């Protein structure tokens, strides 16, 4: 089996670009619901799921879900936090998924993890829409070092090339969607109606109207 690591930023500072539509407490609850969606998509395909964060509230919530919390207190950035978490994992194959990818599908995860589990010195990357990395599966877990921030997709591809790692690139619309802006919420209303995130946004009175113009594809409104 494989393990998964979900890194989560401190709740108080997360998703600030949603401040015009969500209060600070609502943004915290949004992150928890997205984390629940990601955890649900991973749990059948992984023997263990780790949540790494410096936020005690995140770690308590992840423990309630059944994840293994990892407190990172002195890590300088996301990459050092992931390196720290990788040192706690026992399985050779590890999937790294951020907490803000609520359209992640459990049927995809089982298939993608098996693809990498069967090949020693291999990796699989699902890029985000902005050139980042929304899923990174490694076998073994130290075959390359995480290189997040910026255009991390290109960094991970180059690391695999340099280290002669067999690389699979899996373009997936659902995995590419991470939630950072009000317009991103529109994708949840179109494609994620079976998610906890969708239900939470509906409870808040948020809905989405179509808009086809240079200003964007959606108008996010709130009652």
URGIHU-V677615 format. One line per field, one symbol per residue. ss: DSSP state (2 for helix, 1 for strand, 0 for the rest). phi: phi as a letter, one per 40 degrees, with the letter a starting at -180 (. if undefined). psi: psi as a letter, one per 20 degrees, with the letter a starting at -180 (. if undefined). Layout:
# URGIHU-V677615
ss = ???
phi = ???
psi = ???
This chain:
# URGIHU-V677615
ss = 0111111000222002220000022222222222222222220001111111100222222222200111100000022222222200000011110000000002222222222220000111111000001111111000000000000222222222220001111000222200000222222222200002222222200111111110011111110
phi = .bbbbbcbcdccbcfcccccbbcdcccdccccccccccdccccccbcabbbbabccccccccccchcccbcbbbccaccccccccdcccccccbbbbccbbccdbccccdccccccdcbcfbabbbcccbgcbbabbbaccbcacdbcggccdccccccccccfccbbbbcadccccbbbbdcdcdccccbbcbbccdccccccgcabbcabacchcbbcbbc
psi = rrrqpopprphhjqlhijhihprghhhghggghghgggghhhhhiqhqpppprjohgghgghhhhjroqopohjphagghghgghhiiqhqhppppprikmijpphhgggghghhhhioqlrqppoqrhjjaoipopporikhrqqmrqbmhghghghhgghjlpppppnppgghioqohrhhhhhhghgikijqhgghghghijprpqqonriiriqoprp.
